[in-house]
Amino acid sequence: MSSGLSGNQGGGCVKSHIATPWMTRQFTVLDSLGPMTDTMLLRVLLLPVVIVSLLAGCQSDAENAEANPLAGYESPEPLVLRTPEAPMPVPEVTLDGVDGPVQTPTLFDGRWTLLYVGYSYCPDVCPTELGQLAVILPALQSRLPERDWQVVFLSVDPERDTPDHLAQYTAFFHQAFVPVTGSREAIDAVTGAVKAGYRIGKHAPGERRYSVDHDTGFRLIDPQGRMLALLPGPHQPDRIVTTLQSFLSEVDPE
């Protein structure tokens, strides 16, 4: 995956804006996690000054590149967890699952979900993050057994990621992962609602080799289909599980 906004689009860039006020949850585990690595996409977790610069000077020359610009975050430092001022509902759309159409927010009914946005042809970041989720999921099931947990992997690359291919891909990491994709309109509706940015790299029609830049955060979705928190990278499974325990004891005590 490209480490910058330009991907393989030449001079193209993604226009982003601060769309949602975010609050830092002050748990004892929310210390700095150190610098982000270059291979992690800017994640569209951009400082306001960077965003202003992009808005002022963005000139895209990519003719068939696709972008979802609805994902700007003010993130002055890497944190384990950030929350919006109000829950952010996932809209009603139809996605493509392994066993057929999947409706949102029904996909989340009765379950606490960690939603991750990516694509199966990602060379480095997605395998790393899915590997982390494969550790986090059973840990949550063990330490918070009163809640039903799932991991949903939303591919923003339906041109290459068919449901069957996604099923084989995610099963490599964990058999219980739920892979979905969908039409561009459905994908944008979900990613826009949870402010998860991505961009399809420039490529000719039918070409199979291209990159996708995308946000790397995990999103906590509640059983009503609302995003309650963003867990930006870099991710440390133990710290994430401990943070979620503290967070849920505050916002949803059992």
C-alpha positions in Angstrom: 0.0 0.0 0.0 1.3 3.5 -0.8 2.5 5.5 2.1 1.3 8.8 0.8 -1.9 10.4 -0.4 -0.8 10.4 -4.1 -0.9 6.5 -4.3 0.0 5.7 -7.9 -2.0 8.6 -9.3 0.8 11.0 -10.2 -0.1 14.4 -8.8 -3.6 13.5 -7.5 -4.6 14.1 -3.9 -7.6 13.6 -1.6 -9.6 16.6 -0.4 -10.4 16.1 3.2 -12.1 18.2 5.9 -12.7 18.1 9.7 -16.2 16.6 9.7 -16.6 15.5 13.2 -15.6 16.9 16.6 -13.6 14.2 18.5 -13.0 13.9 22.2 -10.1 12.1 23.8 -11.1 9.6 26.4 -8.8 10.0 29.3 -8.1 6.4 30.5 -4.9 5.5 32.2 -3.9 3.5 29.2 -4.1 6.4 26.8 -0.4 7.3 26.7 1.5 8.0 23.5 2.2 5.0 21.4 5.2 6.5 19.6 5.6 7.7 16.1 3.6 6.2 13.2 5.4 4.3 10.6 5.7 5.5 7.0 3.9 2.4 5.7 0.7 3.4 7.5 -1.2 5.7 5.2 -1.6 9.2 6.6 -4.9 7.4 7.5 -6.6 10.7 6.7 -6.0 11.5 10.4 -4.7 14.8 9.4 -3.8 17.9 11.4 -6.0 20.9 10.6 -3.1 22.8 9.0 -2.4 19.9 6.6 -6.1 19.7 5.7 -6.3 23.4 5.0 -3.3 23.1 2.7 -4.9 20.2 0.8 -8.1 22.1 0.4 -6.2 25.1 -0.9 -3.9 23.4 -3.3 -5.4 20.1 -4.4 -5.3 19.6 -8.1 -6.1 16.0 -9.2 -5.0 14.8 -12.6 -6.3 11.3 -12.1 -9.0 10.6 -14.6 -10.5 7.4 -13.3 -9.3 7.5 -9.7 -12.0 7.3 -7.0 -12.0 9.0 -3.7 -14.0 9.1 -0.5 -13.1 12.5 1.0 -15.4 12.3 4.0 -12.8 11.3 6.5 -10.9 14.1 8.2 -9.7 13.8 11.7 -7.9 16.2 14.0 -5.4 13.8 15.6 -2.4 15.7 17.2 -1.0 12.5 18.7 -1.5 8.7 18.3 -4.1 7.6 20.9 -5.7 4.3 21.7 -9.2 5.6 21.5 -11.1 8.6 20.3 -14.8 9.2 20.5 -17.2 11.4 18.5 -19.4 13.9 20.5 -22.4 11.8 19.6 -22.8 8.2 18.2 -22.6 8.0 14.4 -25.2 5.7 12.9 -24.4 3.4 10.0 -27.0 4.0 7.3 -29.3 1.4 5.8 -27.5 -0.1 2.8 -27.2 -3.5 1.2 -23.7 -5.1 1.1 -22.4 -8.3 -0.5 -21.6 -11.0 2.0 -20.4 -14.6 1.7 -24.0 -16.0 1.8 -25.6 -13.3 -0.1 -26.9 -9.7 0.5 -26.2 -8.3 3.9 -28.2 -5.3 5.3 -26.8 -2.6 7.5 -27.4 -1.8 10.3 -28.8 -5.3 10.7 -25.3 -6.7 10.3 -24.5 -5.2 13.7 -27.7 -6.2 15.5 -27.0 -7.5 19.0 -23.2 -7.5 18.6 -20.3 -5.3 19.4 -18.3 -4.9 16.3 -14.8 -3.9 15.4 -15.1 -2.6 11.8 -12.0 -2.5 9.6 -11.8 -1.0 6.1 -9.3 -2.3 3.6 -8.8 -4.6 0.7 -7.4 -8.1 0.2 -4.6 -7.1 -2.2 -3.1 -4.8 0.3 0.6 -5.9 0.5 1.4 -4.9 4.1 -0.9 -2.9 6.3 -4.1 -5.0 6.0 -2.4 -8.3 6.8 -0.8 -6.6 9.8 -4.0 -5.1 11.1 -6.1 -8.3 10.5 -3.4 -10.2 12.4 -3.9 -7.8 15.3 -7.6 -8.2 15.1 -7.2 -12.0 15.2 -5.6 -11.5 18.6 -8.0 -8.9 19.8 -11.2 -10.8 19.0 -10.7 -13.8 21.2 -9.2 -11.6 24.0 -12.4 -9.6 24.0 -14.5 -12.7 24.0 -12.6 -14.0 27.0 -12.4 -10.8 29.0 -15.9 -9.4 28.1 -17.9 -12.6 27.7 -21.2 -10.9 28.6 -21.0 -9.2 25.1 -21.2 -10.8 21.7 -18.2 -9.7 19.6 -17.4 -9.8 15.9 -14.9 -8.4 13.4 -16.3 -7.1 10.1 -13.8 -6.5 7.3 -15.3 -4.1 4.6 -13.4 -4.2 1.3 -13.5 -1.0 -0.6 -12.2 -2.9 -3.7 -15.2 -4.8 -5.0 -13.6 -4.9 -8.5 -11.2 -7.6 -7.3 -12.6 -8.6 -3.9 -15.5 -10.9 -4.6 -17.3 -12.4 -1.5 -15.8 -15.8 -2.1 -12.3 -14.4 -2.4 -12.8 -12.3 0.7 -14.0 -15.4 2.6 -10.8 -17.3 1.8 -8.7 -14.3 2.6 -10.2 -13.4 6.0 -10.3 -17.1 7.0 -6.5 -17.2 6.9 -6.5 -14.8 9.8 -9.6 -15.9 11.8 -12.5 -18.2 10.8 -15.0 -15.9 12.5 -14.2 -12.7 10.7 -17.2 -11.4 8.6 -16.1 -10.1 5.2 -18.3 -7.8 3.2 -18.1 -5.5 0.1 -20.6 -4.0 -2.1 -21.4 -1.4 -4.8 -19.4 1.8 -4.8 -22.5 3.7 -3.5 -23.0 1.3 -0.6 -19.4 1.3 0.3 -19.3 5.1 0.3 -22.4 5.3 2.4 -20.8 3.2 5.1 -17.3 4.7 5.0 -18.7 8.2 4.8 -20.9 7.6 7.9 -18.0 6.3 10.0 -15.5 8.8 8.4 -13.2 6.1 6.9 -11.2 7.5 4.0 -9.9 5.6 1.0 -8.8 6.1 -2.5 -8.6 3.8 -5.5 -5.4 4.3 -7.4 -5.4 5.3 -11.0 -5.7 2.3 -13.4 -6.9 1.5 -16.8 -10.3 -0.3 -17.2 -9.8 -4.0 -16.5 -6.3 -3.6 -15.1 -5.8 -5.8 -12.0 -2.7 -4.2 -10.6 -3.4 -1.0 -8.6 -3.1 0.3 -5.1 -5.7 1.5 -2.7 -4.9 4.0 0.0 -7.2 3.7 3.0 -7.7 4.6 6.7 -6.2 2.0 9.1 -8.4 2.7 12.2 -10.6 0.2 13.9 -14.1 1.4 14.5 -16.2 0.3 17.5 -19.8 -0.2 16.4 -22.5 -0.9 19.0 -25.3 -3.4 18.8 -27.6 -0.6 17.4 -25.3 0.0 14.5 -23.7 3.2 15.7 -20.0 4.0 15.8 -19.0 4.9 19.3 -15.3 5.1 19.0 -12.3 5.2 16.7 -9.2 3.2 17.6 -6.4 4.7 15.4 -3.2 2.8 14.7 -0.6 1.8 15.6 -2.5 -1.0 17.4 -1.4 -2.9 20.4 -3.9 -5.7 21.2 -3.5 -5.8 25.0 -3.8 -2.0 25.3 -6.9 -2.0 23.0 -8.6 -4.7 25.0 -7.9 -3.0 28.3 -9.1 0.4 26.9 -12.3 -1.2 25.5 -13.0 -2.7 28.9 -12.7 0.7 30.6 -14.6 2.5 27.9 -17.6 0.1 27.9 -17.7 0.0 31.7 -18.3 3.8 31.4 -20.7 4.0 28.5 -22.5 0.7 28.6 -22.1 -0.9 32.1 -23.5 -4.5 32.3 
